[in-house]
Amino acid sequence: MGNHILDIRDLYVWYRTYEGYSKVLDGVDFNVNKGEKVGLVGEAGCGKTTTMRSVLGILPEGQFHIPKGEILYHGENILKMKPQELHKIRSEGMSMIFQEPSAALNPVFTIGSQIFDVIKYSGEGNSAGSRSKNKEKIREKAIQAIREVYIPDPERILECYPNQLSGGMKQRICIAMAIVTERELLIADEPGTSLDVTIQDQVHRLLRDLVDKKGMSLVMITHSLGVAREMTDRIYVMYAGNIVEIADTKELFANPLHPYTLGLLASVPKLTGGGVTEGIYGQIPDYLNPPKGCRFYPRCDRADHSCQQEKPPLRDMGDGHYTACFKV
Amino acid sequence: MNKLHRYFLKRLFYSIFVLIGLSIVIFVIARVVPGDPARMALGPRAPQFAVDALREEMHLNNNLPTQYFYWVKGVATGDLGKSLVTKRNVTEDIKEFLPATLELVALSAVFVIMFSILFGALAARHKDKWIDSLIRVMAYTGVAMPSFVLAVLFLLFFGYIWPVIPVLGRLSAGLYAPPTFTGLYTIDSLLVGDLEVFWDALKHLLLPALALAVGPLFQEARIVRSSMTDNMTKDYLASAVAFGMPDRVVMGKYLLKPSMIPAVSVMGLDIAAMMGNAFLVEVIFNWPGISRFGMEAMLHKDLNAISAVIVVFGLIFVLVNILVDLIVAYLDPRIRLGGGV
């Protein structure tokens, strides 16, 4: 497994609540290879964002507990790292784009100030040369990045505050911040969800093109299989803190196996089929007392006694297609 | 920026009406309270004709609107009338007593601003750790203890048990007040280069300023803490952390500035309110300030002095408020610039 940039192994993340531990992630396995675009798909509240936030170590301080698991970045466990090492990975290795661009940009600093800081603390900012020259270089880099996300008049944008920009522009700025310095892995957490549909499409295309151009790896978090199909090479389907199916994108759409994946696919409205025909009844289980065995069985029409007893492991179905279901 | 200028000019203009309204209210209230000010000024043994003469001189026999008209006419020409107690022009009294309180409140304000940010940031940074609990206990104690209780405790401790610092008045006996430029002893003494007087004046300021500052200080510290812990959960902070920015930048820049916005608004009001709240502290520390002067004026029904003090307080309140709005506008571009490109 030498090619993995990121390799999450059997990760458990629990949140502390007044009623006890909310056991959200329940043994997640996930990896990203060099230059690969990976989708992490699941409905709201299934733990996609939690997984990726734990990679960057930005879960809410003091409110979570990781009882078990490893997050390996080039073979080094992030969870056991010293602050300086983690710092280095954050500033040089990975970057993240958040779901809500208005929340991800600090409202009281200019766009310029925020991009400059990203460059300054990335290790690329403090090269040799005088201070003013350095500043000029940082500025150049920032302008270049804003051009790359197709925003006109970058000089003026640098002086703007986030509230002066539209949602789409803000998300482009967030993308610019994520690619302004060289990084090998980009984590995009539903970057289009808060935007309207046409802008969403532009942002997705921009993101895919930039990742390809720079040879970065991408983790695309999304609740939409359609978006994942357009953007990714390989898809992880997540349900209630479990990875339930892994497959190459083409394979997954050609031959979906897990009942949850089938349900997700069926819930997509089809242009030819007259609206939504089916869906999945019920809702994500209570993480305080998650069902024993398969977490999906209360909503699954194939479930029987065995599903309630034991948690189904991921099984290799050939060609890198894995699924966690006894009934497949 | 032009829009902002116009906004503040407008604010300044409106505040004139606020002051006029305030003066009418206080003018009426001071006069409907029972008791004859002329009689109180002259004492119970004064002959009736003298009282009548004074009433006539003060226009007390006219109706309220006429009285108010006379007063405004005086104010417009810079004459706030004569005090019945000090027998001087009220302007003189204000010139004498206001700087002492300004100096006191200014130092208190420095304490409030410095320590509330320090304690608030410390508590937020070490949320739910012992340091946060310690500051919380200090805050509850500090807010619950009225400033005059603290003042008495200071007086007892530093005046009697451990006299390392002066507790009464503005200067030690034997020292002369510096020549008046601003009326603030610390500043005036520095202006003439008299360090001995400066130190002495500063030492005299310390305890009353501290007694006055403690309550608002801890209240503000709690606001700073809660606004910081609130902002800590924001994505823009997670984003700054995720980009690998060092702790001091994340905390000192990306967290501090947005967190100061709610604190500044409350701080301004609290600092302005200290002008009036200084009364008991001024009494206990024998501080010749305007708050004490104003309270005595009320007890003596010294009509002109009451109106003057209240209008001065109102003026300061209005100015501080405008200043606070300026600072908030500086901190928050959403206010400064509005939406749209």
Contacts between the chains, C-beta under 8 A, distances in Angstrom:
chain1	res1	chain2	res2	distance
A	53	B	238	7.4
A	56	B	238	8.0
A	56	B	241	7.7
A	56	B	242	4.6
A	57	B	241	7.6
A	58	B	238	4.2
A	58	B	241	5.4
A	58	B	242	5.3
A	60	B	233	6.0
A	61	B	127	7.7
A	61	B	232	7.3
A	62	B	127	7.0
A	62	B	128	6.2
A	87	B	244	5.3
A	87	B	246	7.4
A	88	B	244	7.2
A	89	B	244	7.6
A	90	B	241	7.2
A	90	B	242	5.8
A	90	B	243	6.5
A	90	B	244	3.4
A	91	B	243	6.6
A	91	B	244	2.6
A	91	B	245	7.6
A	92	B	244	7.2
A	94	B	242	7.8
A	95	B	242	7.0
A	95	B	243	6.5
A	96	B	239	7.2
A	96	B	242	4.9
A	98	B	235	4.9
A	98	B	238	7.5
A	98	B	239	6.2
A	99	B	235	8.0
A	100	B	235	6.3
A	103	B	234	6.2
A	103	B	235	4.0
A	103	B	236	6.4
A	104	B	235	4.6
A	104	B	236	5.6
A	104	B	239	4.8
A	105	B	236	5.9
A	105	B	239	7.7
A	106	B	236	4.3
A	106	B	240	7.4
A	106	B	254	5.4
A	106	B	258	6.7
A	107	B	236	7.5
A	107	B	258	6.4
A	107	B	332	7.5
A	107	B	333	7.2
A	107	B	334	6.1
A	108	B	257	5.0
A	108	B	258	4.9
A	108	B	261	7.6
A	108	B	331	6.3
A	108	B	332	6.0
A	108	B	333	6.2
A	109	B	253	7.6
A	109	B	254	7.4
A	109	B	257	7.3
A	110	B	333	7.9
A	117	B	240	7.6
A	117	B	243	7.6
A	117	B	245	6.1
A	117	B	249	6.7
A	117	B	253	7.8
A	118	B	243	4.9
A	118	B	245	7.8
A	121	B	243	6.9
A	121	B	244	5.8
A	121	B	245	4.7
A	121	B	246	6.5
A	121	B	249	6.8
A	122	B	243	7.4
A	122	B	244	6.7
A	160	B	341	7.2
A	161	B	333	4.0
A	161	B	334	7.4
A	161	B	337	6.4
A	163	B	333	6.7
A	163	B	334	5.0
A	163	B	337	7.2
A	163	B	339	5.9
A	164	B	337	6.4
A	164	B	339	7.2
A	164	B	340	6.7
A	164	B	341	5.2
A	165	B	341	7.1
A	174	B	239	7.9
A	177	B	239	8.0
A	177	B	243	7.2
